[in-house]
Structure formats: C-alpha cells, structure tokens
Amino acid sequence: MTVVTPNPRLRQLGSRTAGPGRPVYVVGEIGINHNGDLDTALALVDAAADAGCDAVKFQKRTPEICTPRDQWDVERDTPWGRMSYIDYRHRVEFGESEYRAIDEHCAERGIDWFASPWDTEAVAFLEGFGVPAHKVASASLTDDELLRAVRATGKTVVLSTGMSTPRQIRHAVEVLGSDNILLCHATSTYPAKSEELNLRVINTLQEEYPNVPIGYSGHETGLQTTLAAVALGAAFVERHITLDRAMWGSDQAASVEPGGLHRLVRDIRTIEAALGDGVKRVYASELAPMKKLRRVQGALAGV
C-alpha cells in the first residue's frame, strides 16, 4: 500500500489548493468598497467571477470593538451626510442578512468568499458561514488574541505582512503555527508607490519560510507590478477591486476596475503558463527550425 504524504507547501482554500506548482489563487478584495450597499457588493462579486477570480474577500468588524472609544463621537463628512465615526462604521458594515445574500450569490456564481476579521467576535460570525479561510490584515498582525482565534478554527490563515518588521512577522508565525498559513508580502500604503513595493521581499519570505506558500497583496495603481509578483513566484494574489475608482472611500484609488481585473487574471494565467517547470528541453515545435537553421547538429544532440 502506497502512503501519500501531503505536500507541506500547499494550502487548502475551498475546493482549491494554493502553493508552488498550483495555479495562482486570485482574490478580488472587495473590503468595504461596497460602501454599505448590498447591490454594489453583489455587482463586485459578479465582476470578480466574470474576470475568473477564485474568490472575493470582505472585511468584517464589530464597530464597538474595533473603533477606539475616544473616536466614537468624532464627526466626519460622508456621502450620507455628517455623522459620528461610530455611526459611520455601522453604516458601512454588513450584518447577517447581507452576508447571507452574499453567500448565496457567490454559490450561484461559483466563486468562494471569505473575509478579514478584525476582532474575535467577527471570527465567530464568519465561522457561522463556513468560510474556507480567514485573512489577517497587516494592521492585525500584532493582535495575538485575534491570531489565536483564527488559528483555533483550523482553517487556512492568509497573513499579510505590510507595516511589519521581520521580528513581528516571525512572532505572528509562531502564534499561528506554520502548518496552515499563507504569507502575503504587502506595502500598506493606499496607493503604494512603485519604489516602495520591494517585490523581492517575496523571495526573502520564500527563503525564510520554505514550507509556507508566499503570496502578494497589492495596493498599487496599475497591473504591471502585480504581474511581476507572479513572475517572482507569488502563489496567491490579492488586489482591491471597485466598480469605479472615483467612488467615495479610502481604498478606491488603489483598486482595480472590472476591465482591469479581467486583464489582470488573463495575464496572470499567461505568465504562469509561460514560467513552465524549469526543465530545459527541446520542444517538438523546434525540430523543423532546428533542421532548417542548425548547420552542425552536435555530437551530443540526443543527450
């Protein structure tokens, strides 16, 4: 009887596995770009599904926990008028009924969804929907209580590493355990400057954590640098998405519109096909040009 040993470098994300040798797992980060409007959220799900994304991701907060108490009553201007910050946080937060509709719509469109919980109550809320994974945002990397809560679910945990030092990342990996995590290089500026993306950190993380898949969570404008991350070996790609970058919200300017998302997924698939397996070979398509162009075949032609 042959015993099949699971590949320690692969992670389960719903019906898909992510990691070296697997197609890049592409996530459309909706976050709060829906601005509290369910129809907008469902339209973004459609845009991601139409583009060929594997999943969409939201953000889930318990406003009273995630908003500092001294900020609750601070007033701010919003598209819905002037309101307190705590009222604004509630205005853009989805609850049970909205996520039920999102869950049903994603099932209809054949696309997974999960979220970044920002507190332990949010983790419990998301577990009620059987999400395939949890995402820890860069801002939450130092929240040990949250890290322990997502680890306890037994689900794959995607950890973004923006605004974090190597020491902080190592500590988070120790808290989460390295068996069921996927690390994402990120620069937490919205939008991020090209000269601050430092994409070679993808390779640094690959060397530091050889049994952990490494991905990329991009907040830049444009698509070229995200494609470069794939060429460098990113096994997971996440980009914020929007219906219109001119919409209100802090993440919109660093987001990709539907047409750009379609091109991004298309080009990711082209790049991963072109990367190949690294084994040098002579292709059958080269034989005719070889016969026509090579004057001396060489003594070791068959080796």
Beta strands, then each sheet from edge to edge (+ up, - down):
strand 1: 11-13
strand 2: 16-18
strand 3: 25-31
strand 4: 55-60
strand 5: 75-78
strand 6: 81-84
strand 7: 112-117
strand 8: 133-136
strand 9: 156-160
strand 10: 181-186
strand 11: 214-218
strand 12: 236-240
sheet 1: 1+ 2-
sheet 2: 7+ 4+ 3+ 12+ 11+ 10+ 9+ 8+
sheet 3: 5+ 6-
end
